[in-house]
Amino acid sequence: MAWLHGDMRKVIYPTDSYGQFCGQKGTPNADKAKLFYFNILHCANPAVLVNLQCPTVQLCVSKCPDRFATYLDTQYHYSRNRSSWDYYTHFCKPDFHNPKKVPSSVRENEWGKTHSHAHTLSDSWTHGLEEPQAPELTGPDGPRRVCSLTCSCQGSRPLCFICVCCEKSYKTQIKSVAQVLREEDCPSMLVPSRPFLQRCFPDFITRNGTLTVANRTDFKDGLGRNRSVLDLKNAANGISSLLEAKEVGMKIVEDYVSSWPWIVISLVVTMVISCLFILLLRFTAGILLWCVIFGVIAAVGYGIWHCYWEFDRLRGEPDSDVSISAMGFHTDIRVYLQLSQTWLIFMVSLVLVELVLVSILVFLRKRLHIAMALLQEGSRAIGYIMSSLFYPIITFLMLAICIAYWAVTAIFLASSGEAVYKVMSAQPNCKYANITCEPQTFSKSRVAAECPGSRCVFVFYGGEDLLHRHIVLLHLWNLLVFLWLANFIAALGQCTLAGTFASYYWALKKPDDIPACPLAASFSRAIRYHTGSLALGALFLSVVQFFRIILEYLDHKLKGPQNAVTRFLLCCLKCCFWCLEHFIRFMNRNAYIMIAVYGKSFCSSARDAFFLLMRNVVRVTVLDKVTDFLLFLGKLLISGSVGVLAFFFFTRRIPFIQEEVPTLNYYWVPLLTVIFGSYLVAHGFFNVYAMCVDTLFLCLCEYSPHCREGVGGGPGDERRLCGPPLLREQCPEKNLHQETTGEEERKTRREEGHGQRGVTENRSAHDVSLDRNEGCCAGNPCWSGG
């Protein structure tokens, strides 16, 4: 619907006061690509400019004005400088009639009177009064009027805009200066401007700390009065900062042009370091983990000693034994640090933390060994399937397409409908302000008569039909679809990687039994068999994210005068939905792994994953936190190291390559780009590694209940050979957890897996490996599934 009713031109091209596009080919405005505001002093709010609701005529022009000028002065000097008048009329309405001829006998005293009376008329007009009658100048030819058309009455001697009007019928066609300016046939003044977002804004330049326009600090407005450039800045408040930001932006672009090869080199170096870091984790995971654990224990121990030392030092000093409750509330934290009770509380807290850490080390050491084994095996798996590290590129491209589709659809929705015009008045007491109007009939309407100086201005595209009455709902639907697609792309990547690493886990001989193209095979299986399951999981997550966005919007709109009950309810709802989103995200991730391994539906896989994780909740907690912490340290280490090297390079602190450093306006531009880009690159690589570890962990949880003696065979049973040797060493000889199901349930699960959907083609990672191993672990329930 958006693509049928929307019009991209409404976004690409500026629109003038008549709803015509500026710069569109095949129209009268084809060579007029800039939008010009007749009197930017009327635009006292920058939001007014952005929304095209400034109460002044907006006209399409071929170029922005480059000089100061006023209508009165240009008219006055018409006989002397015809080119100035021709230049000025480029910014008048197309139907404005120019004077044809000016005799050389124009007298200066007549011009002076005319100019003076024009000021009187303009002053009356700007104060919102009815237009007075034009003055009659006494002369040898009788009365004369100030007008904007050349008089051609017989017996008259035209003095430019001073005419003898001898026919009543001609008097109705004459416009005074006040009427020309009030009806905005021409702008009252021109200000040197430059285009910004295809609109003409004052050319603000700061010189030696002074704001200027065309090297001037003052100018004449349309009434001939001297005005400061600061008035322009106040009228276009915010535009000057945008223009200054544009200058900074141009310098930033120049820096990117000069330094982009070195930025690319830095990102490539980050990719290489990330790959090496992941591959070396098989040798360094244990060392890193134990160093971190003992380092934290040592740091907490030092904190306990320091707190005791401070407590012992303050215990003998006067006024240090006052309790915290007796001190009351103080904004200066140092007051509390002078109390011995404060350091006693710190010391007791750190002692409790130390006891918890030591208890974890003593009682969970076996779980830590499993975590280290999984980290090492994950590094080995990625070493065999290096192509998996580059899958985030595919995810990035698909997300870019998804974002582009959402943005274009939103633009088409916003640009659908007809042009809507509203009354804009400079008078605050105009009761017709902001009501809709028709520009063709506005000049003859009652609104124009009761609100002098008001304009019928284009504001936006819309309407009152069914589509536009529900445009907000369509935008919300577009947002929900975007979230759904984005989460589906993420789910597809997780399922693809899970299937890839599951084929590694269940391969008997590595790397011989690993499929030739495990990543491509897993991707094709996910697309062919699991699209519906992935879409369902993505939908659940998208709905929760959608409601979170709605709550954030409501919280933003309701800030300010709201009672405590409203704030409490919003806070509770936001907290609940945050927890729900993270829970669904965690469950979806594990459900996608089960889908890739067994090929079952989303609900069945989510149920199996949930009960499997609940039976191994301690393992899950330890592995999740250990993996997250190590990968976070790795990302900080890589991005920080590359950032330090980039800092020394761009600041010319490396002697032997100083000549290669490009000249930059801001060295922090490429530096921040390198740091941020390095972190994103490392994050993409380590996400693959985390998915690998999670997949191996779930496979291990499925394997461990059946690798003990007495279940399906003795210690020499062939099923004990399934999985990598390093992980088989972590498999206990006795049941590590209480199984909630018996052999009958496992048999039922095998039957469900084989008969699911009634289609024998629905294959999983197990089936691919099973074909290659010819019966290895054929009786293991872990291998069942269709």
N, C-alpha and C positions, 0 to 999 in steps of 0.2 A: 504494500500500500504506500509506503514511504517513497519507494522508487517510482511509483506511478504518478504520485501527486507532487513530489518534491521537484525542485529546480535548483541545480547546483549553481546556476548563474547568480542567484540571489545571495550566495555566500561569496562567490569569487569576485563579483563586481560591486562597487559601492552604488547606492541608490539615491537619486536626488529627490527633491521635494515633490516631484510629480510621479515618483515610482518608476522612473526610467533608469536603466543600467548605464553606468559610466564605463566606456571603453569596450562595449560589446560590439563585435563585428556585425556589419549589416544593418546598423542603426545610425541615426543622425549623430549619436554620441560615440561613434567608433574611434575617432581620434581625440576624444575627451575622456581620458582615463582617470582624472583626478577629481575629487569632490571638494568644492570650495564653499566656505561659509561666509555669507554676506557680512555679518557682524559677529565676530567671535566673542566680543564683549558681552553678548547676550547669553553666552554659554558659561554660566557661572559654576557649573558642576561637571567634573570630568565624566561622571556616569552618564550625563546627558549626551555628551559627545559620542560615547561608545554606543549608546542605544539610538543614535540618530534622532533625538528628541529635542534638539536645540531649537528654541523659538526664533529662528531666522531662516531665510531662504538658503537652500543648499543646491548648488548648481554644478553641473559637470563642466569642467574646463580642460583644456589641453595641457596647461602648465600652471603652476602656482604663481602668484604675484611675486615680483622680485624687488619692489620699491614701495616706499610710503607715498600715499596719495589720498586725497579726499575728493568727493564729488563736487563740492563747492569750488575748490581751487581749480580743478580740471575744467569745470564749466567756465570759470572766470578767465582762464588763460586760453580758451578755445581759439580765439582769433590769432594768438601769437604762436601757439604750439599745437597744431592740428594732430601731430603724431601722439601726443600725450592723451588726447581725447580718444583716438582710435585704439590705443592700448587699453584705456580704462573700460571702454565699451565691450572688450572681450569678456569682461566679468559681469556684464549686465544680462538681463533676460533676452532671449533671442528675439522677442517681438518688440523690444524697445526701439523707438524711432530716433535716429540721430539727426542733428541739424544738418541741413544741406549746404547752406551758404551763409557766410557772415561778411557783411560789407566792411570795407576798410574805414568807413566813417564813424565807427563806433567810438564814442567818447568815454574817456576814463571816468568822468564824473557820473555818467549814467551807470557804468559798471559798478562803481563804488556804492551807489544807492541800491542797486539790485542786490549786490553781495550782502549789504547790511540787512536789507529786508528779508533775504533768504535765511539769514541767521535767526531773525525774529520768528519766521514761520517754522523753522526746524525746532527752535526752542519750544514753541507752542505744541508742536507735534510730539516731542519727546516727553512732555509732561502729561500726555494723555488727554489733551483738550481737543475739542472739535477743530477741524481745520479752518482757520480764519480766511476771510477773503483776501486774495492777493492784493497788495497795495497798488494804487494807481499813481504812477509817476507823471508829474506834469511836464509837458514838453511841447515843442512847436507842433507836433503831430497829434496832440491830444493824449488821452489816457493810454497807458501801456500796462500790460500784465506780465508777470513772470510765468513762463511756460516752458515746456520741454519739447514743443513741436515748432517748426518753422511756420510763421504766419505767412500766408500768401494772399491776404485781403488786398484788394486794389486800393490804391491811395495810401498804403502804409509803407513805412520804411523800416524793415526788420532790423533790429539791433540784437542779433543772436536770439536770446531768450526773451527779449523785450519787444513785444509785438503790439500793433494796433489791431484790436479785434473788432471789426466793424460789422460782423454778422452774428446774430444770436445763435444761429445753428452751429457756428464754429466754436463758440464759447464752451459748448459741452465737450469738445474734444481736447481742451487745453488742460494740462496738469501743472500745478504749481510745483515748486521745488519741494515743499513740504509733502505734497502728495506723492511725488516720485520716491522720496525717501521713506515715507510712511508705508507705502505699498511695496517698497523694496523692489522697484523696477531695476535699480542699480544699487550696488553696495555704497554705503555712506563713506567708506574708507577702504583703502587697501593696506595690508601689512605684509612686509616681506615674509614669505613662508616657504616651507619645503615639505615635500610629501612624506607622510608617515602612515602606513597602512592604507595607501592610496587616498589619503585625505590631507588637505592643506592646513598645516598648523604653523604658528609663528616660529620663525627661525631663531630660537633662543641660543645665544652663545655667551658663555661666561669668560670675561677677559679681566685678568688680574683681580678676580674675586667680585667683579661687577657684572650684573646681568645686562646684556645688550641684545638688540635686534638690529641687524645691519649697522653695527658699530654706533648705535644711538641708544641713549638711555631714556629719551622721551619722544613723543610723536603727537600729531594733531589727530583728534578723533573726527567723526563725521560732522560735528558742530563747530569745528575750528578751534576747539579748546585744547590746551596742552595737557597731555596725559603721560604718566610714567609707564615705562615698560613693565613695572611691577603690576600695573593694572591688568595687562595682558596675561601675566603669569597667574594672577589670582583668578582671572576669568577662565583660563585653561589650566586650572590647578591639577597637577598630576601629569599633564601632557609634557611639561618641561622635564620632569623626571624620566618620563618614558623616552623622550628624545636623548637625554643624557645616557640613559641605559642603552639606547640604540648605538650611540658612539662607543660606549664600552663594549657592546656586543660586536661591533665591527672590528675593534682591536682584538677581541677574543678570537674572532674568525681568522684574523691575520696570524695570530699565534698558532692556531690549529693548522693553518696552511703551511707555516714554517716548520712546525714540529711533528706533523703527523707521521713521518717515517720513523722517528724515534719512539713515538707512542706505540706504533705497531710492533716495533722490535721489542719494546718492554713487555707487551702482552704475549708475544711469542715466547719470550724468556719465562714469563709466568706459567705458560702452558707446559714448557719443558720441566720447570722446577716442580709443578704440581704432579706431573706424571712420575718423576723420580721420587718425590716424597711418598706417593701412594705405593709405588713398587718397593721402596725401602722399608715400608711399615712391616713387612714380613720378618725383617731382621731387627727393627728398632721399636716395634710396638710394645714389647714387654719392658724394655729399658725406659721408654718414655713414660709408660704408665707407672712403674715403680718410682721413678724419679719424681713424678708429679705427686704421688701419694705421700712419699716420705718428705717431700718439700712442703706440702701443706701441713703435715703433722709437725714438722720442725718450726714452721712459721707460727702455728698456733701455740706451740710450746714457748717460743720467744715472747709471744703476746702475754702468756700467763706470767712469765718472769717479770716482764716490764710492768704489768698491772700490780704485781706484788711489791715491786720496788717502789712504785709511786704510792701505794697504800701505806707501806712502812714509813716512807719519808714524811707523808702528811699526817700520820697518826699522832705525832708529837707536837705538831704546830697548833697554835691557837686558832679557834674558829673553823677548824677543818673537820671537826666531829659533828657539825650540824647536819641533820638529816635532809634529804632532798625534798621531802614533803614540807618541811619547815621553811625551806628557801622559797617555795612558790615557783611561779613561772617567770623565766628570764629569757630574753631574746639572745643575750650574749652567752654562748655555750661555755666560754672560758670560766664563767662563774662556777659551773658545775664541776669543772676539772680541778678546782681547788678544794673539793670535798673528798675525804677519804672514802666515804660510802660509795661514791661514784666508781672509784677504781676497784672497790670490793665487788660491786655488781659486775663490772667488766671481767674481773678475774674468775668469778664463779661461772659466768656464761661461757668463757673460753674453756674452762675445765670441763664443762658439760659437752662442748663441741669436741674436745680432745678425746673424751671417753667414747663418744659416738664413733669417731673416726677409728680409734683403736679397735672398738668392737667390730666394726665393719671389716677391718683388716683381718681380725682373728677368725670371725665366724663366716665371713663371705669370701675367704681366700680362694675356695674352689670355684666360686662364681667368677671371681676375677681372672682365674686361670682360663675359664671358658671364654670370657670376653677377650682376653689376649689371643687365644687360639683362633677365635672368629676374625679378629682384626688381621692376624697374620694370613689366615686362609683367604680372606677377602682380597688382600694384596696379591696373593698368588693367582686367584681367579682372574683378576683384572690383567695380570701379566699374560695369561693365556688368551684373553679376549680383549685386546687393546682397542678394538673398534668401539667397544661400549663407552669409552671415554668421550667419544665425539658425538654420541647421540644427543646431548643437550643442544647441539647446533640445529638438529631437526626440530626439536621442541621450540627453540627460539624462533625459527622461521614460521612454524605453524601458529605460534602465539602472535607474531607480527601480522600475519594475515587475518587472524581473528580480531585483533585490535583495530586494524584498518577497516574491516567490514563493519564493526560496531560504530566506529567514528563516522564513516560515510553514511550509514543508515541514520544515525542521529542527526547529521547535517541535513539529509533529505527530509527527515521529519520536521526539523525546525524551519525548513524553507518551503514547506508545502503551504498552499493557500494563496489567497489574493492579498494585494497590498492594502494595508489598513492605515487610514489617515486620522489624525486627531488634532484638535485645536490646541495650539500652543500660544500663550499670551505672556507678554512681559509684565502685564498688570496683575498684581496678586489678587485683586478683587473681581476678576472676571469669572462669572459663575458658569461659563461654558467651557472652561479649561478642561482638557483631557477627554472631551467627548468626541465621538467619531464625526467625520465630516466628509464632504465631497469637494475635491479641489476645483472641479469645473464650475461649480455653482457657489463656491464659498464667498466670492467677492460681492455677490448680490444677496447673500443671506442676512438674516437679522443678527447673527453672531458678529459678522464683520462690522455692522453698524454700532452695536452695543459695546464691543470690545475693540476700540481702535488699536491698530498695530498687531492684532492677533493674526496667526497664520494657520493654514490647514497643511500640516506637515506629515510626511510619511514617517511611520514609526516602526512597523514590523509587518511580517506576513502572517496572516491568520484567517479567521472567518468564524461563522456561526453554524457551519454544517456539522454533521455527525462526526466527521473525522477530527475536526478541530476542537469540538467540545470534549473530546476524550484524548487529546494529544498528550496529556500528562501520563495517562495510563499506557499509551503506546511507548512513550519514552521509558517507563518502568519495565514494560515487557521487553524492550530492547536491551535494557540493562540485565535483566534476568537471563536472557538468551546468551548475552556475552559472558556472564559468569559461568553458565552451563558449558559453553564451548571451551572456555579457558580451563575449567576443571576437568573436562573430558580429555583435553590435550595432555594435561598433567597425568591423568589416570592412564592414558595410553602409553606414556613414557614409563611409568612405574611398572605396568604390566609387562611391557616389552623387556625391560631390564630384568624383572623377576624371572621371566621365562628363560632369558639368556643365562643367568647365573644358576638357575635350577638345573639346566642341562649340564652345567659344569659339575654341580654337586653329585648328580646321580650317574655320571660317567664312571665306568669301572676303571678304565685305564686312561690316564690323562697324560698328554692331550689327545691320544689316538681316538678315543671314543667321543670326544666333543665334536658336534656337528661342524661341517666346514664353514658355514655362515650362521652361527647361532643367533646373532642379533637380527639379521634379516628374516630368518625362520621364525623367531619369536614375534617379530613385528607383524608378519603375515598371519600368524595364528591369532594374534590379538585383534587384528582387523576383521578376519574372516569369521571367527567363532565367538568373540567376547565383546563385540561392540555394544550390544544391549546391556550387558552387565556393567560395563564401564560407564555407559550413559546413565544408568540408574544410580550408581554410586555418586557420580558427578552431580546429578540432580539433587540428591539429599543435601550435599554440601553447599550447592548453589543457593538453595532456598534459605538455609541458615545464614549464609553471607548476605543475602538480599535483605533479610530482616535486620541484620546488624547495620547495614547501610541506612535503612529507614530510621532505625533508632538514633544513629549518629546525626542524621539530618534533623530529626525532631529535637534532639538535645541542643543542636546548634541554633535552631530557630527559637527554642524556648528559653535560651539563656537570658538572664536579666530578671524581670519581675516574675518569679515563680516561687511557689511555696515549698516548704521542706518536704512535704509528702510527694510532690511531683518529682523533685530531685531524687528522693529515695527510691521511688518506683523505677525511674529511668536508670538509675545506677544499678539496681538489682537486675533489671531486664538485660542491660548491657553485659553485666557480669555473667549471667546465666547463658546468654547466647554466645559469649566468648568461650566459655567452658564447653558448651555443646559443639561449637565449631571445631575446637581442637580435638575433642573426643572423636567426632565423626571423621576428621582428617586422619587421625591415628588409626582408627578402625578400617577406613577405606584403604589405607596403604597396605595393611596386613591382609585385607580381603582380596586385593588385587594380586598379592603374592599367591594366595591359595587358588585364585582363579587361574593364574598362569601355571601352577604346579598340577592341579587336579582337573582343570577345565570345567568346573561346576558353575552353577549360577551365582549371582552376587549374594543373594540372601543366604544360601547354603554356605558359601565360602565365608561370609562375615560371621555366621554362627560358629562354624568350625574354628575360625581364627580367634574369636572371642574366648571360647572355652579352652582352646589350646594355650592362649596367653594367660588366662586366669590360673591354669594349672602350673604355669611357670612364671608367676608374677614376680618373684624375686630375681630370677634370671633376666626377665624383661627389663626391670628397673635398673639393675646393675649395668646391663649391656647398653641400654639406651643412654644413660647418663655418661658412661665411660666413653662411648663412641662420640656423642655430641661434644664432650669436652675436648677430646683429642683432635677432632676435626676442626673445632673452633680455634684451638691453639695453632693448628696447621695453617688455617686461613690467615690468622693474624701474622704468623711468622712469614709466610710467603708475601702477602701484600705489604707488610712492613719492610721487609728486606728490599723488595723491588722499589718501594717508595723512597727508602734511604738512598739507594743508588741513583734514582731519578733526581732526587734533590741535589746531590753532589754534582750530577751531570749538568742540570739546567742552571745551576748557580756558578758554573765554571770553577769548581773546586777540585776537579781531576786534571792535573797539569798536562798530561800527555795527549788529551783529546779536547783541549780548550778551543782549538780552531774549528772543530766540527760542531760546536754548540751553536744553534741558530739564535739570531737576535730576536728577543721577545719583548713585548710590552708588559706582560705579567707572567713571570715564570711559574706562578702557582697554577696557571690554567692547565698546562700539560702535566704538572706534578699531580694535581688532584685527579685529573683524568686517568693517569697511570695507576694511582693508588686505588681509586674506585673500580677501574676496569680490572685490575689485578685481583681484587677481592671477588668480583663477579665471576671471573674465569676460574679462580680457585674454588668458589662456591659450586659452580657447575660440575667440576671434576669430582669434588668431594661428595656431592649429592649422589653421583653414580656409585661411589665407594660405599656410602651409607646404605643405599638400596641393596648393594651386594651383600653387606654384612647382615641386614635384616632378612634377606632371602635365605642365606645360609643358616641363620639362627632358627627360622621356622622349620626348615628341613631337618635340622638337628633335633628340634623338639619333637617332630614326628618320628624321627629315627630312634631316639633314646628309649622309649618305652618297650621297644621290641628287640633291643640289642642285649637284653639281659638274659641270662640263662633261664630256661623253663618256659619261654614264650615262643612257640612255633619252632623249637629246635634247640639243640645244645650249643655249646660255645663254638663248635666248628661249623655251625650252620652257615650256608653261603650268604645269607642275608646280612651277616655281621660284616661282610666286606663292602657293603654299600657306604657311600660317602667318602670324603677325603680321610686319609690316615690320621692327620693331625687332629681332626674332630672326633674320629672314632676313639682316640685315646681318652677324650673327655667323657665318653659314654660310660656310665657306671654299670657295675655288675648287678646292682640291685635297683629296684624301682625308685626313681628320684622323686616321684610325685604320685599322688593317689589318683589313679585313673577313674574317671566317672563312667566309663563304659567298659564292657567286657568284650570277649572274643566275638559274641554275636553282633554287637554293634559295629565292630570293625568289618565283619562279614557283610552286614547290611550296607555299610558305606562303600565297600568294594562293588556291590551289586548296583548301588545307585550311581556310582561313578561310571560303570560300564554301560548302564542303560539310560543314562541321562539324555533327555530330548529324543530318545529313540533313534539317534543318528550315530552311526559308527564312525563318521568322519570327524567328529568333534574331538580333536586330539589335544593332548597337553604335552608339557615338557617331559613328563615321565614316559609317554608313549614313544616319543622320538628316541630317547635314550634306551628304552627297552628294546626297540627294533635293532639297535646297534649292539646291545649286549647279549641278545639271544638268551634271555632267561635269567640273567643275573638279578638277584633279588626279586624274582618273579612272584614269590609268595609273600613279599613284604607288603603290608597294607599301604605303606607310603607310595607304592608304585601303582596302586589302583587308580582308577579315574579314566574317564573317556574324553 
